[in-house]
Amino acid sequence: MARVRAVDRRLYLLVEIAARRLHRDVDARLNRDAGVSASQAAVLFLLLRRGERRLGAIGDTLALGAPAVSGLISRMEKAGLVTRRKDSTDKRGALVDLSEHGRVAAEKADAILRAYNTEIDERLGEEDADALHHALTRLITPED
């Protein structure tokens, strides 16, 4: 197979299209089977694995701006997925944690995403899945 020139690859476009399609598919599954969106699931996983977090730390980890995090957490709080309380060490800050409902949703979402990852692995095959994992990890890892 002839090698495609870098200028003809349009790698960003392909990554963007793939990301949107995967996101749309997994978002539909998460909504249907766990009652949460993909964005909400990301917050739930973070809190499930790392415990209570400040809003800024959630934004930093998920690469979201302050307004996006604030809106997302407000919607999640209204849905009963998280609790928010004032940070006793910083009166301007707030700490977010999972509610029991959020913990159950996080566990359901985790199972859905594990199955989805298995589907992707099987579709790509081990060698391509490993190569994709390596390449995407390099793309999101800051250069020193």
Backbone bond lengths (Angstrom), bond angles and torsions (degrees), N, CA, C in turn:
res aa  C-N    CA-C-N  psi(-1)  N-CA   C-N-CA  omega(-1)  CA-C   N-CA-C  phi
1 M - - - 1.437 - - 1.522 108.43 -
2 A 1.309 117.15 131.80 1.460 121.73 -178.29 1.526 109.96 -69.78
3 R 1.309 114.63 141.32 1.467 120.29 178.78 1.525 109.21 -76.57
4 V 1.323 116.52 130.89 1.457 122.52 178.71 1.525 108.10 -79.76
5 R 1.315 116.63 133.99 1.459 120.13 177.70 1.522 109.59 -63.70
6 A 1.333 115.71 146.31 1.464 120.67 -177.60 1.520 112.47 -54.28
7 V 1.332 117.25 -39.34 1.460 120.46 -178.09 1.530 111.34 -66.01
8 D 1.325 117.84 -26.18 1.456 121.85 -179.53 1.529 113.38 -89.83
9 R 1.302 117.12 -8.90 1.465 120.28 -175.36 1.521 114.04 -73.25
10 R 1.284 116.96 -35.31 1.463 121.37 -177.37 1.534 110.59 51.07
11 L 1.321 114.75 51.28 1.457 120.62 -175.54 1.528 112.73 -57.72
12 Y 1.321 116.02 -43.51 1.460 117.56 -179.48 1.527 110.84 -58.96
13 L 1.309 116.82 -45.63 1.462 120.60 -179.37 1.529 110.91 -60.10
14 L 1.327 117.11 -44.05 1.468 120.40 179.43 1.527 111.78 -63.85
15 V 1.333 116.17 -42.76 1.459 119.88 178.06 1.524 110.03 -62.90
16 E 1.322 116.71 -43.35 1.465 121.66 -179.83 1.526 111.32 -62.56
17 I 1.320 117.40 -46.28 1.467 120.91 179.75 1.530 110.60 -64.00
18 A 1.336 116.18 -45.38 1.469 119.94 179.15 1.525 110.41 -61.14
19 A 1.323 116.73 -44.53 1.464 120.46 -179.13 1.530 111.16 -61.62
20 R 1.321 116.58 -43.49 1.468 119.68 -179.92 1.522 112.01 -64.65
21 R 1.319 116.64 -42.82 1.471 119.69 -179.95 1.523 111.30 -66.45
22 L 1.329 116.48 -45.00 1.462 119.94 178.63 1.524 110.37 -62.69
23 H 1.327 116.45 -44.04 1.459 120.83 -179.63 1.524 111.16 -61.28
24 R 1.320 116.50 -45.35 1.465 121.10 -179.74 1.533 110.79 -61.15
25 D 1.338 116.10 -42.53 1.463 120.75 -178.90 1.528 111.31 -67.07
26 V 1.319 116.07 -48.78 1.463 118.71 -177.41 1.528 110.73 -69.89
27 D 1.342 117.38 -33.72 1.455 120.50 177.58 1.534 110.63 -61.40
28 A 1.319 116.28 -42.19 1.470 120.17 178.14 1.526 110.78 -62.98
29 R 1.321 117.02 -42.83 1.477 119.78 179.48 1.521 111.58 -65.31
30 L 1.336 116.17 -43.03 1.462 120.02 -179.83 1.532 111.15 -64.21
31 N 1.316 116.81 -43.17 1.472 120.31 178.13 1.515 111.04 -61.78
32 R 1.337 115.94 -44.90 1.463 120.79 -177.00 1.526 112.10 -67.50
33 D 1.335 116.95 -45.07 1.464 119.99 -169.49 1.526 115.43 -101.64
34 A 1.342 117.53 -19.97 1.466 119.67 -179.58 1.527 112.30 -122.96
35 G 1.343 116.77 -10.31 1.455 119.77 178.91 1.515 115.04 74.26
36 V 1.341 116.73 21.12 1.465 121.25 178.82 1.524 109.79 -134.15
37 S 1.322 115.20 158.74 1.463 120.09 175.60 1.532 109.37 -86.67
38 A 1.310 116.26 169.22 1.467 120.74 177.28 1.528 110.22 -62.07
39 S 1.326 117.64 -39.30 1.468 120.99 178.78 1.519 110.96 -64.65
40 Q 1.315 116.29 -42.13 1.464 119.73 177.73 1.524 110.55 -65.51
41 A 1.326 116.86 -40.20 1.468 120.57 179.17 1.516 110.92 -60.23
42 A 1.328 117.90 -38.35 1.467 120.61 179.36 1.527 110.62 -61.05
43 V 1.326 116.75 -42.67 1.470 120.53 177.89 1.528 109.97 -66.39
44 L 1.329 116.75 -43.37 1.464 120.34 -179.44 1.522 111.18 -60.29
45 F 1.344 117.27 -42.76 1.466 120.58 179.07 1.519 110.86 -62.78
46 L 1.309 116.37 -43.51 1.460 120.87 179.94 1.524 110.53 -59.13
47 L 1.307 116.47 -47.37 1.464 120.52 -179.58 1.526 111.75 -69.35
48 L 1.321 117.06 -36.33 1.464 120.97 179.01 1.528 110.67 -63.82
49 R 1.323 116.00 -41.78 1.463 120.34 -175.34 1.526 113.52 -85.26
50 R 1.322 117.01 -34.42 1.468 119.80 -173.11 1.517 114.36 -114.70
51 G 1.325 116.61 -5.34 1.460 119.62 178.65 1.518 112.87 79.99
52 E 1.296 114.71 -170.64 1.464 123.30 -176.68 1.529 111.47 -49.06
53 R 1.347 115.57 138.65 1.467 121.43 -176.68 1.520 110.72 -139.48
54 R 1.317 115.00 151.08 1.463 121.55 171.28 1.526 108.86 -75.34
55 L 1.317 116.90 154.31 1.459 121.22 179.37 1.531 111.12 -56.58
56 G 1.320 117.31 -43.75 1.459 121.04 -179.70 1.510 112.71 -61.68
57 A 1.320 116.75 -38.84 1.467 120.88 179.18 1.527 111.00 -67.44
58 I 1.314 116.73 -35.99 1.469 120.46 176.64 1.527 108.82 -63.41
59 G 1.320 116.28 -47.23 1.460 120.65 178.76 1.514 112.47 -60.10
60 D 1.329 117.23 -43.78 1.461 121.04 179.77 1.521 111.28 -61.93
61 T 1.315 116.62 -46.20 1.459 120.89 -177.76 1.523 111.71 -65.64
62 L 1.330 117.09 -40.24 1.463 121.15 -175.53 1.532 113.38 -95.98
63 A 1.334 116.74 4.84 1.471 122.53 179.49 1.527 111.45 57.46
64 L 1.338 115.50 47.40 1.462 122.53 178.67 1.524 109.55 -120.01
65 G 1.306 116.33 143.90 1.457 121.36 176.69 1.515 111.13 -74.13
66 A 1.340 115.47 163.49 1.463 121.39 -177.49 1.527 113.21 -56.41
67 P 1.348 119.97 -45.30 1.470 118.54 179.83 1.533 112.71 -62.82
68 A 1.331 116.77 -38.33 1.467 120.43 179.48 1.523 110.76 -65.07
69 V 1.329 116.70 -43.58 1.466 120.85 179.91 1.526 110.25 -64.51
70 S 1.318 115.94 -44.68 1.459 119.87 -178.85 1.523 111.30 -60.33
71 G 1.315 117.15 -45.52 1.465 120.70 178.83 1.514 112.53 -65.23
72 L 1.329 115.88 -43.07 1.462 121.05 179.78 1.526 110.51 -61.69
73 I 1.324 116.84 -46.97 1.472 120.72 -178.94 1.529 110.25 -66.09
74 S 1.327 117.72 -37.92 1.476 119.96 177.65 1.524 111.10 -61.10
75 R 1.325 116.17 -44.58 1.477 119.59 178.35 1.535 111.07 -65.15
76 M 1.316 116.75 -38.67 1.466 120.30 179.94 1.521 111.20 -69.03
77 E 1.323 116.29 -37.11 1.465 120.42 177.35 1.526 109.93 -65.12
78 K 1.321 116.50 -43.66 1.475 121.40 178.68 1.530 110.84 -61.79
79 A 1.342 116.97 -34.16 1.467 121.70 179.44 1.531 112.16 -81.44
80 G 1.320 117.11 -3.63 1.465 120.52 178.64 1.519 114.37 80.37
81 L 1.327 117.87 17.68 1.461 121.79 -178.50 1.520 113.17 -86.50
82 V 1.330 116.76 -29.64 1.463 121.31 -178.53 1.517 109.58 -136.72
83 T 1.316 114.26 163.27 1.457 121.50 171.48 1.523 107.61 -118.01
84 R 1.315 115.25 149.37 1.461 120.24 178.80 1.519 107.58 -128.88
85 R 1.335 115.26 136.79 1.467 119.38 177.27 1.521 109.02 -141.23
86 K 1.296 115.80 158.13 1.464 121.54 177.94 1.523 109.29 -64.93
87 D 1.311 115.66 142.16 1.461 122.21 175.75 1.522 108.23 -81.31
88 S 1.329 117.69 118.92 1.465 120.90 -176.85 1.531 111.84 -67.37
89 T 1.328 117.98 -20.66 1.471 120.46 179.65 1.523 112.23 -90.57
90 D 1.324 117.65 -14.67 1.464 122.38 179.72 1.520 107.59 -147.40
91 K 1.316 116.91 100.72 1.469 121.94 -174.19 1.525 113.09 -60.20
92 R 1.348 118.17 -21.88 1.457 120.47 179.18 1.528 111.61 -82.61
93 G 1.320 116.80 -18.15 1.457 121.35 -174.76 1.512 113.54 -95.17
94 A 1.326 114.83 165.35 1.458 121.21 178.29 1.524 108.71 -133.67
95 L 1.302 115.24 147.60 1.460 122.31 176.31 1.521 108.74 -109.78
96 V 1.319 115.55 139.65 1.460 122.19 -177.70 1.522 108.44 -118.56
97 D 1.323 116.22 137.53 1.459 121.45 177.54 1.527 109.03 -141.08
98 L 1.312 115.59 164.67 1.459 121.47 177.59 1.521 111.27 -73.15
99 S 1.305 115.74 141.44 1.461 120.81 166.42 1.532 106.01 -87.21
100 E 1.303 116.92 174.15 1.469 118.90 176.48 1.529 110.12 -64.36
101 H 1.318 117.19 -40.29 1.468 121.72 176.36 1.536 109.82 -59.69
102 G 1.332 116.68 -41.45 1.464 121.24 178.40 1.510 112.59 -64.92
103 R 1.331 116.52 -37.40 1.467 120.79 178.59 1.534 110.68 -63.80
104 V 1.315 116.33 -43.48 1.475 121.06 178.43 1.534 109.72 -63.63
105 A 1.331 116.53 -45.24 1.472 120.52 178.90 1.526 111.06 -63.02
106 A 1.325 117.27 -38.70 1.472 121.20 179.33 1.526 110.72 -63.31
107 E 1.317 116.75 -40.87 1.468 119.90 179.78 1.529 111.44 -68.01
108 K 1.328 117.28 -39.20 1.468 120.39 176.09 1.528 110.24 -64.54
109 A 1.333 116.06 -45.50 1.466 120.73 -179.66 1.525 110.65 -62.91
110 D 1.320 117.37 -37.83 1.466 121.34 178.82 1.525 110.25 -60.64
111 A 1.322 117.19 -43.96 1.467 120.94 179.17 1.534 110.68 -64.13
112 I 1.327 116.89 -40.42 1.468 121.05 178.96 1.517 110.68 -62.90
113 L 1.316 116.85 -45.25 1.465 120.33 -178.41 1.528 112.51 -71.20
114 R 1.319 117.47 -32.99 1.468 119.38 174.83 1.533 110.01 -62.52
115 A 1.315 116.38 -43.76 1.466 120.42 178.33 1.527 110.52 -64.68
116 Y 1.326 116.85 -39.84 1.467 121.16 179.59 1.532 110.67 -64.52
117 N 1.323 116.53 -42.40 1.463 120.06 176.82 1.520 111.79 -62.55
118 T 1.315 117.22 -37.17 1.462 121.04 176.97 1.524 110.13 -63.66
119 E 1.334 116.87 -41.18 1.469 120.56 177.07 1.534 111.21 -60.51
120 I 1.321 116.42 -43.55 1.467 120.40 179.10 1.522 110.35 -63.87
121 D 1.330 116.62 -45.41 1.475 121.22 177.52 1.521 111.23 -56.25
122 E 1.330 116.15 -46.55 1.467 120.24 -178.64 1.524 111.46 -66.67
123 R 1.321 116.76 -37.95 1.464 120.40 179.59 1.528 111.41 -66.41
124 L 1.322 116.66 -40.74 1.464 120.64 -177.86 1.527 113.05 -83.24
125 G 1.299 117.36 -31.46 1.454 121.04 -171.47 1.523 109.11 86.83
126 E 1.319 116.47 156.29 1.455 121.49 -172.48 1.530 113.26 -58.68
127 E 1.310 117.34 -45.85 1.472 120.33 -176.17 1.534 111.67 -64.52
128 D 1.329 116.96 -47.69 1.466 119.68 179.58 1.526 111.78 -68.41
129 A 1.325 117.37 -36.37 1.465 120.30 178.33 1.528 110.08 -64.39
130 D 1.321 116.91 -42.12 1.469 120.54 176.97 1.526 111.28 -63.35
131 A 1.326 116.64 -43.01 1.471 120.76 -179.97 1.532 110.56 -64.90
132 L 1.329 117.16 -41.91 1.460 120.75 178.82 1.525 110.61 -64.51
133 H 1.311 116.97 -44.20 1.462 121.30 178.09 1.523 110.32 -58.04
134 H 1.301 116.35 -46.37 1.467 121.46 -179.88 1.533 110.29 -62.36
135 A 1.325 117.60 -47.42 1.463 121.45 -177.48 1.529 111.59 -64.93
136 L 1.317 117.63 -45.15 1.463 120.07 -179.19 1.525 111.32 -67.45
137 T 1.316 116.97 -36.76 1.462 120.22 176.59 1.522 110.13 -62.02
138 R 1.317 117.29 -41.57 1.467 120.53 177.42 1.525 111.20 -63.77
139 L 1.326 116.98 -38.11 1.470 119.80 -179.55 1.521 113.32 -66.51
140 I 1.325 117.19 -34.69 1.468 118.75 -176.77 1.521 113.45 -94.38
141 T 1.319 117.80 -5.56 1.454 121.24 179.24 1.526 108.98 -88.09
142 P 1.332 116.41 123.07 1.473 118.79 -179.34 1.530 110.95 -60.09
143 E 1.317 114.00 142.95 1.473 119.35 175.90 1.515 108.47 -83.83
144 D 1.299 116.66 141.99 1.475 120.38 178.38 1.495 111.94 -90.19
